[in-house]
Structures are given as C-alpha cells and as structure tokens.
C-alpha cells in the first residue's frame, strides 16, 4: 500500500469513527505534510483519493472539507 493510500485510509477511518464530521475542514496540505513526515504531493494524492471516494469536497481557496453523506 502506498503512503497516500495509507493516509487516505487513516482519514477515512477518522470520518467513519465520527472524529471528523460533515463540514469539518481537513488540515492544510502543508500542516499534514509536516505532521506526517510526507511530501505535499503525497497529501494532495490522498486528498484527491478521498474526493474521488466522495468523502471530502475541495473548495477553491478554502481547502478540503468532509462531505455530507
């Protein structure tokens, strides 16, 4: 499993557990990159994967937010 898939799965688990709820903003790419010790590209890929799964929505100039189910 790739790093971005692991990160996406971790965030998905947080959403499923209710730690992150609909409308919550995900941490910035830079913050997540520094906190997890991965590149910004890895975080972008994880966020794009979550968006493809319908779990998050990108808002231009605002960031990524947990999607309503």
ABEGO torsion letter per residue (X at the ends): XBAAAAAAAAAAAAAAAGABBBGBBBBBAAAAAAAAGBBAAAAAAAAAAAAAAGABBBBBGAEBBBBBX
